[in-house]
Structure formats: structure tokens, C-alpha cells
Amino acid sequence: MTVNGKKKISIPIQKCRRLLEEQKNDSVLVKVSVLKGGNWYNYRPFAFYVSGEKIDPYLSYRLIEPGYEVWNKLQIAQRNLESFKETVIIDNNMVDGGCINCHIYSGRDPSVSFFHLRHREGGTMVQKNGVFRKLNTVTDSTISAGVYGSWHPGNRFIAFSTNVIIPEFHSINNLRLEVYDTISDVIIADLEKDEIMKPSLLSRKDCFETFPVFSPDGRKLYFCSAKETKMPANFSSVKYSLCSIDFNPDEISFGTSVDTLVSSNITGKTISHPKPSPNGRYILYTSFDYGNFPVWHREADLSLLRLSDMSIDTLPAVNSAHADSYHSWSSCSRWFVFASKRDNGMYGKLYFTHISEEGICGKPFLLPQKDPDFYDFYLKSYNIPEMADGPVPYSPAVVEKAFRQLVAEPMKFIPR
Amino acid sequence: MMRENKLLKYSEYIITILFFTGIFIFFAFFYNNHLHFEEQIQLFLLTGEYFISKMAFPGGFAGYLSGFLTQFYYLSFAGPLIIALLLFGIQQIFRLILKVINQNNSFFPLSFLPSLNCAMILCDEFYSLSAVTGVLIALLLSWLYISFKRKTKRFYAGLVLIPLTYWLAGGSFLMLVSIIILFEIITGIRSGRKKVKKDTKETIYDGRLKIWQMAVYIFVGAVIPLLVRRFLIMQPLGLTYLSEFYYDLRTTVPVAIPVLFSLPAIIMLIYSLLPLKEKPYYPALYIQIILLMAAGYFGFRQWANFSAEDIMKYDYLVRNERWDDVIKFAEKKAPRNNLSLAMLNLSLAKTEKMGDLMFHFEQNGTAGLFLPFEREYVAPMMGSEILFHLGLINASQEYSFESMETIPDLNKSVRSIKRLAETNLINGHYKVAGKYLRFLKKTLFYRKWASDTEQYLYNEEMINNHPVWGKKREMMIKEDFFFKVENMESTLNMLMRGNPANNIAFQYLMAFYLINKDLRNFMNCLPMMEPLGYKKIPVSYEEAIMYVIGLTTTNPMEDIPFKISEETKARMKAYAGVYTTTRNAETILRDRFNGTYWYYLHFK
């Protein structure tokens, strides 16, 4: 296939689809030639491999300026990965400028999801089949409303962190923002009984617990834990380990001990955003020097924990010299997408990586846009990418209606 | 009769010239800084993609046109000229519409009211020029509608013009609907009754539209925005009808907007009720002129915010580094708020006059030195200047970025983008700096600066040798800490430790201590003057030193370990003489010693 252009090359999507279909499980060699000043210049050819494993067809993400504390236009958009079509699914313009974040599907199922709407009339917006509930997850016995969350595969429970989050601004040139918790716990919201539980092993006074995520079979809860310390004085010494605790969804009970899967004492690094693969073989997480907010840590990298032998792959082919952080898996566990600031250190973009049956990761590639110049003139960052197997069953108008008409349902705290 | 008509015509010419000259003069000489302010808080790109992005929204064409014209506010007299011409266009088109309703020229002053209304709302920085371009477009298309004599053609024209006006001009389509419906009603009342004279220029209409046709117009006007909202662009309901181009605060619809849209129809109604005979009514003309002038006077008094204009003037001068002009302006019109005061103090520091002159002006604590971060766009934008010149590049960057994030119309600011390009360049983040420069290269007035600056990317030597950026790198803080403007004392001390030659930081540190009356720390910092090469101790410092010495020695005029000028000694003697011996010394000392540190220390 030959494609021409004056100042840029845009490959027609039908041609692209045909090419990828024809070259499935094979490779494509790309040769670029440029006519400049009457002479032709040939760039070094490169190849890419076309995987036979399909990726989930939809991807949602938040579009936000890479600012400090303040925001204006916030949107959560979904992109059809089989075309260039992007639609806005939640727009903060429609909800009186409230902050919208943490849009999370249950197991890539777009008909079950939640997001937080931070506004005095807001709450945690939980959606099932396009019908919203607005939940108030604040109780007298918990630190805050739910923050980082994850669905239990049965869709009855959501594990949340509760945190007091403080942003600070660095004075020197190679650092920008530091965000830390002064206190944090993990809670479980039971959507059937409208109850909040705070298991004692997940809310220890001498620990910061955060980033809870259920295993694919729902029988374990993974989370990050660090020794409690005085903040902000010791902000650069806080390191989170990756831990797990058993969970029995039938009895709604937790195990009696916490296992440390990856110890920060041993690795010397802190861990954030653990995400188990759907096939249960791996946990992908972000590793960096300290703290729990990797997006502004240049050294933040992805690491892959193989649960079969507890070995850690530091993914040298995947990581870059800038922050590589928030990630999510495809349904088949053969792809993951992550946010990376590798381009310029500031504006996050989304990259896809293939992982083979043997657990070897390929070179990441950028979420393509119709216009090759698009990112050069785009002033938003992409973050919180989440793959989905279809489009969401609601529109921004439905979200607006829910925001305006629903009253936040209080949840009852149950000591366990 | 003909002579009277000629007189009337000349009156119209004169009043037109006077009115729009007055508008020009007002914006050129009394309100120019508002226009400069508007120019810097938009980022208008000369690209096809930018045009398409604007056209993708209702009102986008009016917004694009407004943005295109607003960029010329960069030139001081271009803005007033543009405004005068746009308002002239509105008046002339509206005049043509009114002439169709009533040929009597005696009532022409009423045609100025929409222009006057637009001029007044432009005094408020939350109303951008797109409100005016939107009105102009709606009036133009209204006049096009009225030009169709046959009602069938008008009906179809209306069906096209209503959605067209909505898409091109946004909310002013409501104005169009009100004008054309009122026109039809007036036409309906008049058609068939009038006898048409052969040699008149009167437009002959074949009657008005039927009621159901007018109802269709109202239906189309009500439904089109809802359809757009349902299928094309999700936005709040109010914004769907109004569009984002009339008022920057998107969650409110101020009263001025319905007035803006309904005013032409109201005037048309009044016009239709006035005498139709083409005979001059001079008393009516004089009354209208008086009322127009009164409306202008009271209207501008209500709308024009000269306090904001002063702040914007300070800001404009600082942004263009016209430090001496800031001081001259302050001497004529002292700062009355922290924003202006902070800019004055920065100018004093940049001209190395802070130690001499700061107490000649009313100080207001440290809030007049460093603008605390507020979640709005003006204070951070101006505060960023102070931080930049101090050498706190990261902090300046934060303020600039946050300022841009709080611009009410949610768009980007060319000023912020330029500052972010600079701070990233100084910090060595060349890819990010390059990204911002690429944007600026797509603007009219900043592209040369952007192209010139691009040459510095990745060139450490060039940057280090640059008179501003190189110096900022030398001044940069070497230690990391969490920056808070509330902790400026320790930040300034750190700046001095990192670079003892940072005279701006030194002046601010001394100002901080003097303003807080912390004379112990002030005295401890005096040795910092030596590496800075001070040949003479600034006047306020002399005054503070003399005061401290006076507290600790019995013979302050003799036992001075510093070189204090004889003039300061003499003044201290005179001050002390009154202060120590007179009751109610404050009032007596105010006249002669108001600008001294002693007076500040004792009475402020």
C-alpha cells in the first residue's frame, strides 16, 4: 500500500483495516520517503507486528489539563478503537463544573460502572444498565468519601480507598507537584445493603492503606500499604508495598492476615495502582521512588508481577524516561493500555502494549488519531484509561439528569 | 420642507460622527487597558482547525469573528477603532430596518440605542466582543429578511435564517425572531391601509405572514436548540439557547442579555407608533438627543469600572516591563488595592527604588507584596509576574497555569502560554516549551517572538547568555521545598542563600521585614547589601536603622555604625522632636513625614 500526503500522511481507515486484516500475525514494513527541495530522502524503514489477538473495542479516559489544583473543562470520553470516533460520556460542563474522576468499569463491562462527582450536590455515581444511583459514601466512621475504587466481579461490592489527600508544589525545576495522603484506609461498599464496611486489617492506625482492587475471581483483595508516618515531613520516605487479603463474598468476611506480595523494604520502591490481569496470572503496577501519586514522578515505571512464581519483570521494553503510570488490561489479558508522559514529560498520552502468552511485552504504541498533528496542538492530558467491550449505555444528558434529580443516598457504616 | 429635511440629514451626520468619535475616544483614552486585558486572555490561532473548532458550536462564527478582531487589541488604537466600526455597523443596519417601519427621519436617534447598549456592556470584561458581533450578524440577517417584499419568499427566508442565525451567532437568533415577528405584525397592520405614492422610496409589501407561519417561526426558534442539544452538542440548557459567546460566566444569564436581545424589537415597536409623516419634529429630535446623552452618561457610569481599569493599567505596564511608567502612574493615581500595589512594588524593585520609595505609597501588609493564590484568574496572573522576576520559576509557572485554568470562558490565554513557554525553557523542559511555542507561532502578534525563542530550544549556551532567561537560571532556587506564598520569608532567604546577587529577592526580603516591623531580622539582613554592591543605603533602610539605633543608644546621631546621610539624620531629628513632645503627633507628622518609615512604624 502506498499513501501520499503534502505535509502529513493520513491513512484512510478502510485501507488501514484491510492492511491489518491481511497482515494479521505477520508484520508490516514501513518505508517513509520525503520530497524536499527537489530531492527525495528515504528514512530508515521500520516494521511493526500485527497481533492476531483482538483488543477490546472501546476505551474510556479522562481528559484534563496537566495542572496543579485547579481545573476547568473536564470530560470523560470513550473512544472506539476500531475507528477514530470519540464521544464524550460525562462532561463537567453539564454538572455545574464539578470534578469528575475515577470512571471505572466492572471487568470492562460498560453496563456497570461508577465515577465520582465532586460537587456539593454530587456523590459516587453508580450505573447499571444506564440507570444511575447517587451514593454518599461519607460516614462518621470513615475518613472521607470513597476515592480510588474497584468493582468486585459479582458487582455487589466496590472497594474504595478513603484518604485525606494533600497537594504540594515543588520549588525546583525538575519537580512539579507532590500529592500525598496524611491518612488513608480501605473500605468496602455493599451496594445491595447500602452499607460501608471498614475491615480492621485494612484500616490500621499505623498504616496507610490504599488502591484496593479485587482479584478476577473475587476471592482476594489486593491493596497497597505503607507504614504510617508524619506528613509532610517524611513525604519522601513513604513507600507502599503490595499486599493481599482473602475475601469471602458469600459470608462478606475477610481473611485474618495480610500477605505482602511485593515489599517496598526489599525493592526500595513504592507501589501504586495494582491491576490484576483478567486471567489471574499477573499484577501490573506502577513503581517509583516514594509516595502514592506517580503521575508527577518522572521515575514512575510499570512493573509486572507474575503470580506463578512471584517474579517481577521491570518491563524495560515498555517503560520510558518519564512517568509511565495508570494502566488497565484488555479482556483477553494480552493487551494493556497505560498513560505515559514519555513524549514531553508533561502531557500524558495513552499507549498500548501487547503481552505474549509467555509474558513478553512488546514495544508500546500511541493511541492513533486521525490527524497526525493532533497531539502537537492538544492541551489536555489523557488519564485513567479503562478498556471496555462496548459503548456505555448512557449519554451526558442522562448523567446531567441523574446529577440534578437524584439525592445522594446515604450508606450505613457497619463495623466488622 | 426640503431645506428642513436637509437640516435634519446634516444633524444625523453630525450626531453620528460625534457619537462614534465619542465611543472611539472613550475606549482609546479612558478604557484602553480593558481592551489590552481582553486581548491577552484569549488565544486566537490562525489555523483551519481552530476555525472549524469554533464553527462546530452555535454562535461559533460570531465567536471566531470576535476573536479575530480582539487579537488586534494588541495595538492600542486598533481596539477602539474596531469597536467604533462594529457599533457603527449595528447602528446603520438598525437604521435601515427602522426606515422600513417609519420613514420619518426625526426619530433617527433611537437607532443609536442598540449600539449604545453594546458599548456599555463592553465595559464589563465578562462580556466579550462576540456579543457585539452576534448582534451585528442577527441585525444583518434581520435586514435581509425584511428586504424580501413578498411574504412567501419571506417565510422561506425566515425558515432558513432562524437556524442559520442560531448557528452563526448563537443567542442573538432570539433577537432575529423577535424582530421578524414584530415586523410581520407591523406590516400586517399597515398593509392595505396605506396609499403608496408614486415617487416615494417606500417598500411595498404584499401583506404579513399568517399567524400559523409566525407560530412556526417561534416553534423553530424554540426547538432548533433543543435538537442541537439532543443530537449534536451536549451543554446546559441555558447555554444551548444563549451559546457560550455572550457572557463568560456560563452558569448565569445576566439581565443585560435579554435586554440586549429585546431592545431592537422594543425600539421597532416604539418607532411604529411614532408619526409617519415625513415632516421634521425638531422638539422630538432634541428630546431624543438629550435622552440619548443622559442614557450614555448614566449608562457608562453604571457599567464602566474605572477601578478595574486602573488595575488593568498597572498590569499592562508590568507585563510590558514599563517599570518607570508604573511608578509615574502611581504618583498620579496611588494604588487602591493589593493587585495594583503589588505591581507597583514589583516596579519599585525592578528599578531598585523599593528601599527608597515604597513607603511613599500606602502599603498594605505582605498581601501588597505577594498576591496570595486565589481561585480566579486575575490575581494568579499578576502574581506570576512577581514570582517570575524573583526567580521563582516553578511558582511562576504554577500561578500562570492555574490562572489560565480559571479564565471564566474556559479558553486559553496567550499571555499564560507565553509565560509557560518561558518557564519551561528556563527549566530545560524543551519539549513542553516547544509545544507552547508551536501554538504561539500560529498567532499574529506573538509568532515572531515564538520563532525567535525557538532558536533557544536545546541551546544551553544561548539560554545562559540571554539577559533575562540566563539571569533567571542563575537566580533559581537550588533546594527543594514545598512552595507556599504564605512562607515567603523562608523562600526569600533561600533565594538569597542560593544567589546573594539576587537584588530583587533582597529588596523583597527587606520590604517583608519592614512591612511586618520585624526590625531585628531587618538589621540581620543588612550585611547582604555588600555583595549586591550598594553604594548608598536606601532611604527607608536609613530610617529604620536610625530608629533602631535611637532605641539602643543615647546619642543616635553620633553612634552610627552605618553611613547614614545627613539629610536622613536631620529629618529624624525633626521627626523625633515632634513625636516625643506633641500630643496627637500623628496629624502633625502626616503632612511632612507620611512617606517615611517612621510614620509607617508608628501609625500604620
Interface residues (C-beta under 8 A of the other chain):
Chain A: E65 G67 Y68 E69 V70 W71 N72 K73 V88 D91 N93 M94 D96 G97 E168 F169 H170 S171 I172 N173 N174 L175 R176 E178 P232 D343 N344 G345 M346 Y347 D371 D376 F377 L379 S395 P396 A397 E400
Chain B: T47 E49 R229 R230 M234 Q235 P236 L239 R250 T251 R375 L392 I393 N394 A395 E398 F401 E402 E405 T406 I407 L410 K412 I426 N427 G428 H429 K431 V432 G434 K435 R438 F439 M476 I477 K478 E479 D480 F481 F482 F483 K484 T491 M494
